[in-house]
Amino acid sequence: MRTSAAAPRDARTCTRTFVHRASNARRPRARAPSASTTRGGFQADERVDVVVVGAGVIGLACARELSRRGMRVFVADRAPAVGLGTSARNSEVLHAGMHYAPGSLKADFCVRGRRMIVDYCEKKDVRWDNIGKIIVASEESQMDDLEAMIERAMRNDVDDLELLSAESLREYEKNVRGFAGVWSPSTSVVDTRELMESFRRDCVRDGRTSISLGDEVVEITPAGRAMYRVKTKSKVIAAPRIVNAAGLHAHRVCERMAEVYDQVATPPPPLYFARGLYCTLKKGSGAPFQRLVYPLPRHGGLGVHFTKDVFGNCKFGPDIEWIDEIDYTIKPERVSAFYDAIREYWPELPDGFIRTAYTGIRPKLINETGDEDEPGATTDFVIQTEVDHRASGVVHLFGFESPGLTSAMCVAERVCELLE
Ligand SMILES: Cc1cc2nc3c(=O)[nH]c(=O)nc-3n(C[C@H](O)[C@H](O)[C@H](O)COP(=O)(O)OP(=O)(O)OC[C@H]3O[C@@H](n4cnc5c(N)ncnc54)[C@H](O)[C@@H]3O)c2cc1C
């Protein structure tokens, strides 16, 4: 069993604490900033136009776009290198956009974001592969779901899906069995590491952006009108704008802005964690499929699917396990359920074919039961701005699970529009 360090505190606890503060603060009570936090009342190591908290794929995409638009940006990440969070623990798929509710941020960002990333990869020579994906309905009873997905795709402007019979499924992938399926020719994979490295290079090239690594943001306080004092482990930064792109820790960063949030109108959405395990193939095994192969989605995830990265490395996963805190533990006992899930579309999967590899954690804004009546619960991404929390120039990004990678450049564009 491999275990990596769990986060020091339960982020759900943080959320609860935070919501409590927020409700106290709904009274229209202006908090006078203390002398040490008024404009000019503190010594800043740097003054910038925007601080971005988090150098994952979304934080980097935001920093790059803000910088391109002429802003001086300071990016802080507590990790020793960029992109070591969720951005390093995913399927690396550029989704086409058939899975998301029409009109949702996920649908909009995914469909436009995929095209933006593909154009970017072409221009910058970042590895990507237009590998395509097959979605399998293993039984006749799943046909309604398959048809609903096609209908949803059309409404999301994804018009290249092709319905496959059981026979054509086998022609596409000789190992796949199913009642019917869908072929998505525009689903692709990208080298996430290379993409983030390219964003990082773009950020620092023009000299307007600096990226401070191993540098956790520990406190954000108001410092006069429309100005914030951002304290990291190593510096104090003054900035009128903040982008909270801290991924799984975005709620905790909110907590560290408690003063900024004293007049909050809408608290952050509830937060839950759903861990996903990936498995690779036994050493020496050949790829069972040429393309990506998915079952139909289920609550919380897209199902245990097969992906092949730009280097030809194959994996199955992720599964879904609801957990209480950020904890990347790998549980070997979960592998047996992988066999059942994969055999729904590949009945000939041999015993002993897969090995545990790594886990990723989805920041969920809806609980395991899918209870949409819970205040603030949603399956969509949430972007909170001044309209929600009354702190000018502050943008929070919550719930950026899949398709967050695909959406990154589109999210960046939206964040810039909100801050300009
Ligand atoms: C299992 C799984 C599979 C997925 N598969 C796909 C997929 O195939 N396609 C797709 O489009 N999307 C996928 N996603 C979603 C995608 O990976 C995420 O949406 C994306 O990586 C989120 O990027 P981020 O920058 O918001 O978060 P992260 O990459 O987690 O970055 C946040 C950063 O903030 C830093 N940070 C946190 N707190 C602080 C602090 N106080 N101070 C400074 N820094 C801080 C962290 O160190 C981290 O580097 C998947 C997600 C999961 C979990």
The ligand as a Gaussian input file, in Angstrom:
#p B3LYP/6-31G(d) Opt

LIG

0 1
 C       -9.532000      11.374000     -11.070000
 C       -9.626000      12.583000     -11.940000
 C       -9.648000      12.460000     -13.329000
 C       -9.773000      13.579000     -14.133000
 N       -9.728000      13.432000     -15.493000
 C       -9.854000      14.528000     -16.282000
 C       -9.808000      14.413000     -17.690000
 O       -9.553000      13.348000     -18.244000
 N      -10.036000      15.513000     -18.433000
 C      -10.299000      16.731000     -17.868000
 O      -10.565000      17.671000     -18.603000
 N      -10.277000      16.882000     -16.530000
 C      -10.047000      15.828000     -15.731000
 N      -10.021000      15.959000     -14.374000
 C      -10.129000      17.308000     -13.818000
 C       -8.805000      18.052000     -13.855000
 O       -7.725000      17.216000     -13.491000
 C       -8.905000      19.238000     -12.888000
 O      -10.061000      19.979000     -13.180000
 C       -7.722000      20.171000     -12.983000
 O       -6.505000      19.471000     -12.943000
 C       -7.809000      21.166000     -11.830000
 O       -6.734000      22.035000     -11.932000
 P       -6.507000      23.100000     -10.802000
 O       -5.421000      23.980000     -11.295000
 O       -7.816000      23.728000     -10.432000
 O       -6.119000      22.251000      -9.503000
 P       -4.728000      21.626000      -9.058000
 O       -4.020000      20.987000     -10.164000
 O       -5.021000      20.775000      -7.868000
 O       -3.898000      22.890000      -8.602000
 C       -4.167000      23.591000      -7.410000
 C       -2.844000      24.051000      -6.861000
 O       -3.081000      24.895000      -5.753000
 C       -2.011000      24.716000      -4.845000
 N       -2.426000      25.240000      -3.548000
 C       -3.397000      24.765000      -2.743000
 N       -3.494000      25.544000      -1.626000
 C       -2.572000      26.514000      -1.762000
 C       -2.180000      27.619000      -0.936000
 N       -2.777000      27.910000       0.217000
 N       -1.166000      28.424000      -1.364000
 C       -0.538000      28.164000      -2.538000
 N       -0.866000      27.133000      -3.347000
 C       -1.877000      26.333000      -2.966000
 C       -1.754000      23.218000      -4.892000
 O       -0.435000      22.918000      -4.456000
 C       -1.990000      22.903000      -6.353000
 O       -0.787000      22.868000      -7.110000
 C       -9.891000      14.854000     -13.550000
 C       -9.851000      14.996000     -12.158000
 C       -9.709000      13.868000     -11.353000
 C       -9.655000      14.027000      -9.870000

